[in-house]
Amino acid sequence: MRLILVGSEYSGKSTLVKKIVEWRDRLLGLPTPLGIVQYHDHFTLPWVGHWDEISQKDLDKFMSLGPELKEMFQRYQFSYHLAPMLYRDSDHILVGFHIEEAVYAPLYYGYGSKGEYGDRESFCRHIEAEILERADDTVLVLLQASPEVIRDRMRSDPHDRTVVKDEDVEKVLERFEYHFNHSLLRYKFSLDTSTSSPDQTLEEFVVKYLPH
């Protein structure tokens, strides 16, 4: 399974990916090789790398770096997760990844605006071209929810280190949809989680994914 899940914070990506992994393991058994990371969901600053293995002190140090060093670090993250060794595994599931970076970096990280060094829009398409070379069966899934639902989730179940600001919700949703529509990846579909439960969203995912 080659899969990239994208969408605004609070759209349900982290919840869905856990359910996808459970469904996959029931259907196909454990991925190979045994012991690999089930999925990669650590591209949102400050959740850098396998953040549960990084001390708060070191995370604080990282976030105190200037935008140039953060941009460089993220570039290395993307390069590593495009490595052939990862695509030799039976599964390679990424959450957020390059499209999230293209949306959030210009808004919140201080780099990546169009036309400047590290322009994340052109970088986004460059990464997709590399993905097509390594695994052209990769499926891109956009999770969506209405602005009202996103804001309600922000208030009722706030994340420890939330990224999206209330005043930016519409713009963030628009930018994710823009990059989804302009993606070079051939196989893609969207899921709206505004009114569906996690189990209902998984059921819709399975129906839309199986043809691929």
Backbone as CSV, one residue per row, in Angstrom:
resi,resn,N_x,N_y,N_z,CA_x,CA_y,CA_z,C_x,C_y,C_z
1,MET,0.841,-1.185,0.000,0.000,0.000,0.000,0.880,1.241,0.000
2,ARG,0.761,2.053,-1.040,1.451,3.342,-1.114,0.388,4.425,-0.975
3,LEU,0.457,5.165,0.107,-0.646,6.037,0.447,-0.128,7.336,1.056
4,ILE,-0.731,8.469,0.638,-0.449,9.765,1.253,-1.779,10.378,1.659
5,LEU,-1.937,10.639,2.957,-3.137,11.285,3.475,-2.828,12.746,3.768
6,VAL,-3.617,13.660,3.238,-3.386,15.087,3.461,-4.698,15.755,3.859
7,GLY,-4.564,16.945,4.421,-5.731,17.721,4.808,-5.404,18.606,5.980
8,SER,-6.244,19.559,6.222,-6.042,20.499,7.311,-5.963,19.779,8.645
9,GLU,-5.246,20.387,9.564,-5.318,19.938,10.948,-6.792,19.897,11.368
10,TYR,-7.149,18.896,12.153,-8.512,18.662,12.626,-9.441,18.103,11.555
11,SER,-8.893,17.681,10.423,-9.741,17.051,9.405,-9.892,15.548,9.638
12,GLY,-9.071,14.975,10.516,-9.222,13.561,10.863,-8.158,12.629,10.316
13,LYS,-7.025,13.158,9.860,-5.993,12.313,9.254,-5.419,11.286,10.231
14,SER,-5.041,11.753,11.413,-4.399,10.845,12.372,-5.350,9.751,12.833
15,THR,-6.617,10.106,13.001,-7.614,9.103,13.382,-7.797,8.082,12.275
16,LEU,-7.899,8.556,11.043,-8.141,7.647,9.922,-6.954,6.735,9.666
17,VAL,-5.739,7.249,9.731,-4.594,6.408,9.394,-4.474,5.231,10.357
18,LYS,-4.815,5.434,11.622,-4.777,4.321,12.579,-5.801,3.260,12.209
19,LYS,-6.971,3.699,11.768,-7.998,2.745,11.366,-7.616,2.031,10.067
20,ILE,-6.954,2.739,9.162,-6.488,2.109,7.921,-5.480,1.014,8.225
21,VAL,-4.554,1.294,9.131,-3.543,0.295,9.497,-4.211,-0.936,10.109
22,GLU,-5.199,-0.731,10.980,-5.915,-1.867,11.573,-6.632,-2.676,10.492
23,TRP,-7.292,-1.979,9.557,-7.993,-2.658,8.462,-7.012,-3.435,7.589
24,ARG,-5.906,-2.798,7.234,-4.899,-3.459,6.403,-4.370,-4.714,7.069
25,ASP,-4.054,-4.623,8.368,-3.487,-5.773,9.067,-4.483,-6.925,9.156
26,ARG,-5.775,-6.610,9.319,-6.793,-7.668,9.326,-6.911,-8.320,7.965
27,LEU,-6.808,-7.516,6.923,-7.025,-8.010,5.561,-5.807,-8.735,5.004
28,LEU,-4.615,-8.157,5.229,-3.409,-8.632,4.555,-2.354,-9.194,5.497
29,GLY,-2.570,-9.053,6.795,-1.531,-9.448,7.728,-0.538,-8.322,7.928
30,LEU,0.441,-8.562,8.793,1.423,-7.531,9.097,2.255,-7.193,7.869
31,PRO,2.651,-5.927,7.726,3.493,-5.527,6.589,4.888,-6.114,6.715
32,THR,5.622,-6.112,5.618,6.999,-6.600,5.635,7.948,-5.440,5.388
33,PRO,9.191,-5.470,5.905,9.627,-6.440,6.903,8.977,-6.171,8.240
34,LEU,8.884,-7.196,9.090,8.257,-7.041,10.396,8.987,-5.979,11.198
35,GLY,8.227,-5.206,11.933,8.845,-4.207,12.799,9.018,-2.848,12.155
36,ILE,8.614,-2.694,10.883,8.753,-1.368,10.271,7.772,-0.397,10.904
37,VAL,8.035,0.886,10.732,7.103,1.903,11.194,5.791,1.733,10.427
38,GLN,4.675,1.739,11.148,3.379,1.499,10.506,3.025,2.605,9.522
39,TYR,3.346,3.839,9.891,3.109,4.984,9.017,3.960,6.133,9.526
40,HIS,4.119,7.168,8.685,4.952,8.322,9.028,4.061,9.555,9.150
41,ASP,3.986,10.084,10.371,3.131,11.229,10.655,3.909,12.210,11.528
42,HIS,4.980,12.761,10.967,5.844,13.630,11.776,6.470,14.734,10.924
43,PHE,5.640,15.351,10.096,6.141,16.405,9.212,5.635,17.795,9.601
44,THR,4.800,17.868,10.652,4.245,19.141,11.090,5.115,19.722,12.189
45,LEU,5.708,20.880,11.946,6.504,21.506,12.995,5.580,21.913,14.153
46,PRO,5.965,21.596,15.422,7.275,21.121,15.847,7.408,19.619,15.976
47,TRP,6.452,18.851,15.418,6.562,17.391,15.547,7.566,16.865,14.534
48,VAL,8.835,17.103,14.804,9.899,16.749,13.855,10.409,15.347,14.148
49,GLY,10.652,14.567,13.075,11.180,13.228,13.274,10.218,12.400,14.108
50,HIS,10.726,11.380,14.748,9.910,10.570,15.649,9.874,11.292,16.987
51,TRP,8.935,12.258,17.071,8.959,13.234,18.149,8.819,12.611,19.527
52,ASP,8.189,11.420,19.628,8.043,10.813,20.939,9.374,10.318,21.501
53,GLU,10.403,10.317,20.656,11.730,9.923,21.108,12.623,11.138,21.358
54,ILE,12.070,12.342,21.193,12.847,13.575,21.340,12.372,14.315,22.580
55,SER,13.299,14.763,23.388,12.940,15.456,24.622,12.298,16.810,24.320
56,GLN,11.508,17.288,25.258,10.905,18.605,25.119,11.973,19.679,24.983
57,LYS,13.058,19.508,25.728,14.159,20.468,25.675,14.717,20.578,24.258
58,ASP,14.907,19.431,23.591,15.452,19.457,22.239,14.434,19.990,21.232
59,LEU,13.162,19.677,21.441,12.135,20.235,20.563,12.106,21.761,20.667
60,ASP,12.225,22.263,21.885,12.249,23.714,22.080,13.448,24.341,21.380
61,LYS,14.586,23.656,21.449,15.782,24.155,20.758,15.544,24.200,19.257
62,PHE,14.943,23.135,18.738,14.690,23.097,17.299,13.786,24.252,16.878
63,MET,12.723,24.489,17.639,11.772,25.531,17.267,12.355,26.934,17.418
64,SER,13.462,27.054,18.142,14.109,28.359,18.275,15.014,28.671,17.084
65,LEU,15.229,27.689,16.204,16.062,27.913,15.025,15.369,28.862,14.051
66,GLY,16.155,29.511,13.224,15.609,30.392,12.209,14.962,29.607,11.079
67,PRO,14.189,30.287,10.221,13.481,29.601,9.145,14.407,28.907,8.152
68,GLU,15.623,29.432,7.948,16.536,28.800,6.985,16.914,27.389,7.418
69,LEU,17.209,27.226,8.710,17.594,25.900,9.208,16.386,24.965,9.276
70,LYS,15.228,25.488,9.596,14.028,24.650,9.585,13.726,24.167,8.167
71,GLU,13.857,25.067,7.212,13.619,24.693,5.803,14.561,23.584,5.386
72,MET,15.836,23.704,5.776,16.828,22.689,5.419,16.486,21.344,6.054
73,PHE,16.122,21.375,7.329,15.777,20.139,8.023,14.603,19.438,7.348
74,GLN,13.575,20.202,7.029,12.408,19.610,6.392,12.760,19.029,5.026
75,ARG,13.639,19.709,4.291,14.070,19.185,2.987,14.715,17.819,3.146
76,TYR,15.555,17.678,4.186,16.202,16.382,4.436,15.174,15.331,4.845
77,GLN,14.158,15.736,5.611,13.096,14.793,5.968,12.421,14.229,4.714
78,PHE,12.073,15.114,3.785,11.397,14.654,2.572,12.299,13.747,1.749
79,SER,13.558,14.127,1.642,14.499,13.315,0.876,14.602,11.912,1.458
80,TYR,14.710,11.830,2.778,14.815,10.516,3.427,13.579,9.670,3.156
81,HIS,12.398,10.277,3.216,11.167,9.504,3.054,10.841,9.196,1.595
82,LEU,11.692,9.660,0.684,11.611,9.244,-0.715,12.643,8.170,-1.037
83,ALA,13.382,7.723,-0.044,14.476,6.772,-0.268,13.951,5.448,-0.818
84,PRO,14.675,4.845,-1.778,14.244,3.560,-2.349,14.025,2.477,-1.299
85,MET,14.818,2.498,-0.214,14.681,1.436,0.803,13.286,1.444,1.414
86,LEU,12.674,2.632,1.558,11.332,2.695,2.121,10.296,2.187,1.129
87,TYR,10.520,2.421,-0.145,9.583,1.944,-1.154,9.753,0.461,-1.467
88,ARG,10.819,-0.149,-0.948,10.959,-1.596,-1.087,10.107,-2.340,-0.069
89,ASP,9.679,-1.647,0.988,8.769,-2.257,1.946,7.415,-2.497,1.290
90,SER,6.629,-3.376,1.879,5.318,-3.687,1.288,4.359,-2.515,1.406
91,ASP,4.608,-1.640,2.392,3.742,-0.492,2.606,4.579,0.758,2.852
92,HIS,4.072,1.896,2.375,4.709,3.184,2.678,3.589,4.208,2.779
93,ILE,3.210,4.525,4.028,2.077,5.405,4.291,2.590,6.693,4.917
94,LEU,2.268,7.812,4.282,2.717,9.132,4.733,1.510,10.002,5.063
95,VAL,1.604,10.745,6.157,0.512,11.625,6.581,0.998,13.069,6.510
96,GLY,0.292,13.872,5.737,0.673,15.283,5.583,1.702,15.466,4.496
97,PHE,2.916,15.077,4.801,4.064,15.058,3.897,4.184,16.365,3.118
98,HIS,4.400,16.285,1.805,4.817,17.448,1.020,3.715,18.490,0.847
99,ILE,2.466,18.054,0.741,1.371,19.005,0.536,1.120,19.806,1.803
100,GLU,1.188,19.143,2.950,1.064,19.887,4.206,2.153,20.950,4.315
101,GLU,3.363,20.587,3.950,4.479,21.533,3.999,4.221,22.720,3.074
102,ALA,3.678,22.458,1.889,3.407,23.538,0.938,2.343,24.496,1.461
103,VAL,1.415,23.980,2.269,0.365,24.833,2.835,0.865,25.583,4.062
104,TYR,1.511,24.864,4.979,1.855,25.456,6.272,3.134,26.290,6.257
105,ALA,4.123,25.915,5.451,5.412,26.617,5.515,5.284,28.117,5.243
106,PRO,4.623,28.541,4.162,4.513,29.990,3.928,3.673,30.709,4.988
107,LEU,2.692,30.008,5.566,1.813,30.630,6.544,2.423,30.708,7.943
108,TYR,3.118,29.624,8.345,3.484,29.508,9.754,4.969,29.267,10.036
109,TYR,5.729,28.821,9.039,7.111,28.436,9.330,8.137,29.488,8.919
110,GLY,7.704,30.502,8.165,8.616,31.576,7.804,9.429,31.342,6.559
111,TYR,9.058,30.359,5.750,9.780,30.103,4.499,8.818,29.441,3.506
112,GLY,9.288,29.296,2.261,8.536,28.512,1.289,7.533,29.258,0.449
113,SER,7.507,30.590,0.534,6.549,31.334,-0.288,6.913,31.239,-1.763
114,LYS,5.941,31.425,-2.605,6.142,31.311,-4.049,7.164,32.338,-4.522
115,GLY,8.123,31.874,-5.305,9.118,32.752,-5.888,10.369,32.952,-5.063
116,GLU,10.384,32.492,-3.797,11.575,32.640,-2.976,12.325,31.320,-2.888
117,TYR,13.545,31.366,-2.345,14.328,30.141,-2.204,13.549,29.141,-1.328
118,GLY,13.508,27.902,-1.784,12.749,26.900,-1.054,11.255,26.959,-1.316
119,ASP,10.851,27.616,-2.396,9.450,27.711,-2.800,8.789,26.328,-2.697
120,ARG,7.852,26.202,-1.772,7.261,24.888,-1.521,6.234,24.469,-2.562
121,GLU,5.739,25.403,-3.357,4.793,24.977,-4.395,5.510,24.211,-5.502
122,SER,6.612,24.751,-6.010,7.363,24.029,-7.043,8.034,22.792,-6.447
123,PHE,8.478,22.883,-5.195,9.090,21.743,-4.521,8.092,20.593,-4.398
124,CYS,6.830,20.943,-4.168,5.759,19.963,-4.057,5.649,19.129,-5.340
125,ARG,5.639,19.792,-6.476,5.538,19.067,-7.740,6.807,18.254,-8.017
126,HIS,7.956,18.769,-7.602,9.219,18.032,-7.749,9.163,16.721,-6.970
127,ILE,8.667,16.767,-5.761,8.547,15.557,-4.943,7.596,14.566,-5.605
128,GLU,6.498,15.058,-6.144,5.541,14.159,-6.791,6.136,13.493,-8.022
129,ALA,6.959,14.207,-8.749,7.633,13.591,-9.894,8.535,12.446,-9.432
130,GLU,9.207,12.629,-8.302,10.047,11.559,-7.761,9.198,10.380,-7.281
131,ILE,8.057,10.679,-6.661,7.178,9.604,-6.216,6.712,8.773,-7.408
132,LEU,6.385,9.425,-8.502,5.918,8.701,-9.689,7.002,7.790,-10.252
133,GLU,8.262,8.180,-10.097,9.353,7.321,-10.550,9.496,6.085,-9.676
134,ARG,9.271,6.242,-8.379,9.496,5.150,-7.442,8.263,4.271,-7.250
135,ALA,7.090,4.889,-7.246,5.856,4.144,-6.954,4.681,4.855,-7.592
136,ASP,4.467,4.606,-8.873,3.412,5.337,-9.579,2.016,4.849,-9.212
137,ASP,1.947,3.838,-8.315,0.653,3.386,-7.817,0.249,4.095,-6.526
138,THR,1.018,5.094,-6.113,0.703,5.843,-4.901,-0.669,6.509,-5.019
139,VAL,-1.451,6.414,-3.951,-2.790,7.007,-3.918,-2.775,8.193,-2.953
140,LEU,-3.256,9.325,-3.424,-3.354,10.540,-2.624,-4.795,10.701,-2.140
141,VAL,-4.954,10.914,-0.832,-6.291,11.064,-0.255,-6.363,12.406,0.474
142,LEU,-7.341,13.213,0.113,-7.569,14.502,0.769,-8.724,14.367,1.748
143,LEU,-8.454,14.662,3.026,-9.519,14.721,4.021,-9.995,16.162,4.146
144,GLN,-11.303,16.327,4.095,-11.907,17.654,4.153,-12.959,17.713,5.253
145,ALA,-13.241,18.906,5.707,-14.349,19.158,6.623,-14.723,20.625,6.462
146,SER,-15.921,20.969,6.815,-16.356,22.358,6.676,-15.604,23.235,7.667
147,PRO,-15.464,24.531,7.367,-14.805,25.434,8.313,-15.447,25.411,9.698
148,GLU,-16.764,25.294,9.744,-17.458,25.277,11.027,-17.077,24.047,11.847
149,VAL,-16.962,22.907,11.176,-16.589,21.676,11.872,-15.131,21.739,12.340
150,ILE,-14.253,22.262,11.495,-12.845,22.409,11.897,-12.751,23.274,13.151
151,ARG,-13.439,24.385,13.154,-13.389,25.291,14.322,-13.996,24.637,15.558
152,ASP,-15.064,23.877,15.375,-15.678,23.194,16.512,-14.706,22.180,17.108
153,ARG,-13.991,21.446,16.259,-13.004,20.474,16.759,-11.832,21.180,17.429
154,MET,-11.455,22.336,16.910,-10.376,23.105,17.528,-10.742,23.496,18.967
155,ARG,-12.008,23.843,19.162,-12.447,24.277,20.496,-12.678,23.097,21.436
156,SER,-13.295,22.031,20.913,-13.710,20.928,21.782,-12.589,19.939,22.083
157,ASP,-11.630,19.811,21.180,-10.548,18.846,21.388,-9.234,19.421,20.848
158,PRO,-8.736,20.492,21.469,-7.533,21.157,20.948,-6.291,20.281,21.036
159,HIS,-5.436,20.377,20.028,-4.168,19.651,20.026,-3.172,20.328,20.964
160,ASP,-2.193,19.547,21.409,-1.176,20.095,22.316,-0.439,21.261,21.674
161,ARG,-0.082,21.100,20.430,0.641,22.153,19.706,-0.083,22.403,18.384
162,THR,-1.190,23.094,18.469,-1.974,23.337,17.267,-1.223,24.275,16.321
163,VAL,-1.420,24.082,15.034,-0.742,24.884,14.011,-1.715,25.887,13.398
164,VAL,-2.849,25.409,12.947,-3.802,26.251,12.227,-4.456,27.249,13.175
165,LYS,-4.523,28.488,12.735,-5.168,29.547,13.515,-6.615,29.727,13.035
166,ASP,-7.452,30.111,13.964,-8.879,30.250,13.683,-9.138,31.107,12.451
167,GLU,-8.414,32.218,12.341,-8.676,33.148,11.230,-8.190,32.617,9.875
168,ASP,-7.418,31.529,9.889,-6.853,30.994,8.652,-7.585,29.772,8.125
169,VAL,-8.621,29.305,8.805,-9.226,28.011,8.469,-9.637,27.934,7.008
170,GLU,-10.368,28.943,6.523,-10.825,28.892,5.123,-9.644,28.872,4.158
171,LYS,-8.653,29.694,4.420,-7.490,29.734,3.537,-6.745,28.412,3.532
172,VAL,-6.579,27.798,4.698,-5.885,26.514,4.789,-6.647,25.438,4.009
173,LEU,-7.958,25.387,4.181,-8.756,24.404,3.440,-8.636,24.622,1.939
174,GLU,-8.659,25.884,1.523,-8.542,26.191,0.086,-7.195,25.762,-0.462
175,ARG,-6.125,25.973,0.305,-4.780,25.625,-0.177,-4.592,24.107,-0.258
176,PHE,-5.149,23.367,0.668,-5.063,21.911,0.558,-5.801,21.421,-0.686
177,GLU,-6.972,21.977,-0.935,-7.728,21.576,-2.122,-6.978,21.969,-3.388
178,TYR,-6.350,23.135,-3.376,-5.567,23.582,-4.534,-4.462,22.577,-4.846
179,HIS,-3.676,22.194,-3.856,-2.560,21.283,-4.103,-3.043,19.872,-4.447
180,PHE,-4.161,19.466,-3.890,-4.750,18.177,-4.266,-5.136,18.196,-5.741
181,ASN,-5.791,19.261,-6.177,-6.231,19.347,-7.573,-5.062,19.464,-8.545
182,HIS,-3.957,20.079,-8.112,-2.808,20.269,-8.987,-1.755,19.177,-8.851
183,SER,-2.019,18.189,-8.014,-1.044,17.120,-7.804,-0.793,16.336,-9.088
184,LEU,0.462,15.912,-9.274,0.830,15.085,-10.414,0.462,13.614,-10.208
185,LEU,0.144,13.239,-8.981,-0.184,11.845,-8.703,-1.478,11.469,-9.420
186,ARG,-1.484,10.309,-10.048,-2.580,9.927,-10.938,-3.814,9.451,-10.182
187,TYR,-3.590,8.799,-9.059,-4.688,8.178,-8.330,-4.984,8.992,-7.074
188,LYS,-6.184,9.481,-6.967,-6.518,10.308,-5.806,-8.029,10.386,-5.638
189,PHE,-8.441,10.620,-4.399,-9.842,10.846,-4.089,-9.926,11.616,-2.775
190,SER,-11.096,12.171,-2.494,-11.279,12.968,-1.278,-12.335,12.325,-0.387
191,LEU,-12.259,12.654,0.902,-13.213,12.188,1.900,-13.638,13.387,2.740
192,ASP,-14.926,13.563,2.933,-15.423,14.651,3.770,-15.832,14.065,5.121
193,THR,-15.162,14.513,6.189,-15.418,13.967,7.522,-16.356,14.844,8.348
194,SER,-16.987,15.815,7.722,-17.792,16.790,8.470,-18.872,16.124,9.324
195,THR,-19.555,15.139,8.765,-20.679,14.523,9.473,-20.503,13.028,9.690
196,SER,-19.423,12.446,9.210,-19.232,10.998,9.318,-18.399,10.647,10.546
197,SER,-18.668,9.479,11.109,-17.874,8.966,12.218,-16.564,8.405,11.670
198,PRO,-15.570,8.161,12.520,-14.326,7.534,12.042,-14.566,6.210,11.321
199,ASP,-15.490,5.380,11.838,-15.759,4.096,11.182,-16.424,4.301,9.820
200,GLN,-17.309,5.272,9.724,-17.942,5.573,8.433,-16.915,6.108,7.432
201,THR,-15.992,6.926,7.910,-14.946,7.444,7.030,-14.055,6.303,6.544
202,LEU,-13.717,5.370,7.428,-12.929,4.209,7.006,-13.678,3.410,5.943
203,GLU,-14.970,3.206,6.147,-15.760,2.450,5.175,-15.738,3.138,3.812
204,GLU,-15.887,4.454,3.807,-15.832,5.189,2.537,-14.438,5.099,1.927
205,PHE,-13.400,5.183,2.763,-12.030,5.032,2.262,-11.857,3.690,1.567
206,VAL,-12.313,2.609,2.207,-12.118,1.269,1.657,-12.800,1.149,0.299
207,VAL,-14.030,1.643,0.199,-14.775,1.583,-1.065,-14.035,2.325,-2.176
208,LYS,-13.495,3.502,-1.849,-12.818,4.309,-2.868,-11.390,3.812,-3.146
209,TYR,-10.778,3.171,-2.165,-9.385,2.735,-2.334,-9.281,1.416,-3.092
210,LEU,-10.202,0.504,-2.857,-10.080,-0.852,-3.404,-9.864,-0.904,-4.921
211,PRO,-10.509,-0.042,-5.720,-10.220,-0.085,-7.163,-8.759,0.157,-7.510
212,HIS,-8.006,0.786,-6.613,-6.595,1.062,-6.887,-5.696,-0.093,-6.452
